[in-house]
């Protein structure tokens, strides 16, 4: 499902907006300062996260979110008391906070993204420090979990010999891709994978079981491996005179092209921005989500601003994401003005 339009009325007792989003994977929202662009982005995220308390803190009278299935979430705010209804086929029904959360998943990437709430209440930690630890733990779990799981062979046993051969080749291609991220299972000795047709005919039952186990392993770790490979490709394609690499011992690492190791806290603010934004999208966002990125241009050189839009579109297509990008920078929009909508007074 996609968000196709949103409307906000009485924002700050001043602005009314009715916005239709583009058909593509990304819509840029731009405006002058002071028109409530960031506030509207947060309202959309809070609505899809079921955070009625934060919604009630914003001065507005009504917001409508319209979805591709014809449904509409209607939020009415009366002095901080927020009533939420879902409308479909001319029927309206009040919904709870939990029901709001399941309409569509949402990720909001804030302009204040250098820090994240600490596990210790009331404190904040540098975002890169937290993500550095998360990556190391995820990698460690995947690398140490090399045993192929027991799996249900029924779906594989229904395949013809030819279909099973093709399936094994496809799984082997995925295993080879995952190996680029340092993630691979311990394959049993004595079995070639992918097998030749005669091996399938002779040891069909064994290969049914092996293919089912490999498929279960791939389903468990492929997204992590894909995220690692894509993350490294993006960052190292943009960094100059340095590169990052990731391992299960200590997460994110940086080295200069001359081989000198560089502490991660010595990166420039723009380099940190890239690491944080793409980490949140690739490692923390579920497929099918709405991703709201507020001011991605912060600390980025113009050349990086011009490239980031195309990269975000590629990720959106890869992960079946819809993106809303709120920006002041024409360089972020670059050559995609057909995907841009202006938030302006009287709209």
N, C-alpha and C positions, 0 to 999 in steps of 0.2 A: 504494500500500500504506500501511497505517496501523499504528501501534503501538496495541494494544488492551489490554495489561496488562503489568505488570512485578512481579517479586518479588525481594526481597533478603533473604538469610538470614545471620545472624551478623555484622551490621554492628557494628563496634566490640566484637565479642563480646557484644553486648547486645540488638540489635533485629532482629526479623524483620518484614518487610512484604510483604503481598500486595495489590496495588492494581489494580483494574479501571478503565480510563479511560472517560470518557463518550463517547457516540456522536457528539456535535457536534464542531465544529472546535477547541474549546478545553477543556482540563481545568485547573482551579485545584488546586494542591497546597498545603495549608496545615498548619501544625503549630506547637507551641511551640518555643522555641529549644532547641537541643541534641539534637534527635531525628534529625539527619543529613539534613535535607531537601535542602540544597545539595549535600551529598556524593552523594546518590542521583542528583540531576539531572546532576552532572558524570559519574558512572559511566555513565549512559545515553548521554550524548554521547560519551564516550571509547569506549564499546563500538561505537557506530555510526561512529566515526572510525578504528577500528582501532588505537587507542593503548594497546596492551597494557602498556607500561611504566608509564604513569600508573595504569592499573587496578590493577596489582600493588602500588602504593604504598598502597592503601586496605585497611584491615582489614575483610574480609568473607570468607565462605566460598563463597557461590554467588549468582549473579544470573541470572534468566530474563527474557528479553524476548519477548513473544508478539505475533505480527503477524496482520493480517487475512487473510492467505492460509493460515493454519493452521500456519505455520512458527514455530519458537522458537529463539532464540539462547540458549545455556546457557554461562555463564562460571563456571568453578570455580577458586578461588584457594587455592593451598596454599603458604603462606609466601612469597607474592610471585610464585610461578610460576603463570601464568594459562593454563588450557586452555580453548579456545573451540570449541564444537560447534554446528552447525545441525541441528535436529531437524525432520523432516517425515514424516508417514505412518509414524511409529514407527521411522524410520531416522535414525541419528545419524552425522554426519560432521564430523571436525575441519576447521576453516577457518583460513586465513592472515589476517594483518592486512589485506591488500588485499581479500580476500573479505569481511571484516567491513565494509569501507567501502562496498561496493556493495549491501548489504542495504537500507539506507534512508539518504538524506542527512540530515544533522543540522546545525543552527546553534545554538550555545550563546551566549547573551548574559549575560555575567557581571555580578555586582554591581560588580566593579572595572572599570567600562567607560570611565572617563575617559581612560585611556591605553591604547596598543596597542604591541606590540613594534616597535622601530625597525628599519629596514633595516640599521643599524649594530648588530652583534651586542652584546647585553648592555645596550642602552639602550631607553628607552621614550619615545614621543612623545605629546603630547596627541591624543586621538582625533579631536577636531573639526578640528585642523590637518591630519591625514592625510586625513580624509574631504573636507575643503575642497579639497585638491589633487586627489584622485581625481575629484571631481565636475567640476572645471574641465577635467581631461584628457579625461574621457568626453564632456563637452559639446563640447570643441574638436574631438575626432575626428569626432563626428557632424555638427557644423556644417560642417566643412571637406570632409566626404565627401558632397557634394551630387550627384555623378554617379550616374545610374541604372545599376545593374549589368546586364551582359548576362545573360539568363535563359533557361532552357529553356521553350519555348512549348508543349510537347506537352500539358501538363495543361490549358492554357487553350484550345488549338485544338480540344479535344474537346467544349467547351461549345457549346450552341446560341447563337444570336444573343441570345435573351432572357436566357439564363443569363450570358452575357458582360456584357450591359448591367447586370444586377444585381450581378455581381462588381465591375465598375468603380465602381458607386455605393458599394458597401461599402468598397472601397479608398479612394475619395475621402473618405468619412467618417473613416476612420482617419488619412489625411493631414491633414485639418482638425484632428483631435484632437492629432496630433503637433506641429502648428504652434503650439499653445499653449505647448509646451515649447521653441520656437525651433528645432525640427528639421524640415526640409523639403528635398525634392530639387529639383534643377533640371529642370523639366519641359521637354520639347522644344517648340519653337514650331511653330505650325501645326496643333496637335492639341488639340481640346477634351477635357477629362477631368473628369467622365465623359462619354463620347460619347453622342449620341443614337442611336436604333436605325438610322436611315438611314445615319449615318456608319459604324457597324459593318458594315452591309451593303456599303457602297462601299469601305471600306478595312479589310476584315477582317484581313488579314495584318498590317498595321501595328498595329492595336489588340491583336491577339494578342500581339505582341512588347512593346508598351508596357505592357499589363496584367501580363504576366509579370515585366517589369523592376520595375514599381511594387510588385508583390507581394513580390519579393525584397528590395527596400529596406525595406518595411514590416516584414517578418519580421526584418530585421537590427536595426532601431532602435525598434520599437514598445514593447518592454518598458522600455527606457530612458526614452522619452518618457512612458509611463504612470507610471513610478516618479516622475519629476520632477513631473508634474501632481498626483498623489496626495499626494506628500510636501509640496508647497507648500500644498495644500488642508488637510491635517491640521494642520501646524504653524501656519499663519496663522489657522486656525480656533480655535486654543487660545491663542496668544500674545495678550497685552494691551498695547496702546499701541505695538506694534512689529510688523514683518513681515519675512519673509525673501524674497529673490529670488535667482535663480541665473543666471549667464551663463557663457559659455565663456572669458571673460577672466580672471576671478578667483573662480570657484566660488560659494561661499555668501556672501551679503551680507545685512546687517541694517540696517534704517532704522526710526527712530521714525515714528509717524503724522504728526508735524509736519515730516517730511522730513529730520531730522538723521541722518546716517550713524553707525552704531555699530559699533565693532570687534567681531568675533565673540567675542573673549576677554573681552568685557565683559558677556556674557550671565549670567544667574543660573544657579546650579547646576541648578535644576529645568528651566530652558529648555535647558541643555546636555543633560540627560538625555533630553528628548523628541527632540532632534535626533539623538542617538546611537542610541537604540533604534530609531526608525523608519528611520533610514538603514540600519542593519544588516539590518533585515527587508526593506526595499524594494529596496536596491541590492546586497546581498551574499548573498541567500538564493535558491536555485534553487526553482522551482515543484515542489511535491510533497514538500518537506522537512518534517522535524520541527523546530520552533523551540522551544527551551527558554529561557524568560526568567526569570532569577533576580532576585527582588526589584525589580520595575519601579517600586515605590512610592518608591524612594530620592529624596529632595529634592522630591517632588511635593506640591503643595497638595492638600487633600482633594477639592476640586472637580475637579482634573485626575485624581486617582486614580479617581473615580467614572466618568469618561468614557472612560478608556483601554481598559477591557475591551471595550466596544462597538466601538471603532475597531479593536482587534486582531482581533475576530471578522470585521469587514468585510474586512480585509486577508487574513485566512486564506481566506475564500471567494473573494476576487478572484484569489489566487495558488495556490489549491489547497494550502494549508499546514495542518498539524496543529500545535497549540500546547500546550505544557505551561508553565504559569505558576506558579512557586513564590513564595509571598507570605506575609507576616505580617499583611497589612493587610485587614481586612474591607471597607474602602472599595474596594479593587481588585476584589474579588469582587462587591460592591455588590448587584445584584438577580439575580445568576446563581448562587445557591447550589445549584441543581440540577446545575451543572457543577463543583461543588467536592468534593474528596475530602480527608479529614483523614488525615495521617500520625501515627499515635499508637502508643504502646507497646503491645505485645501483639497488634498487628494481624496 
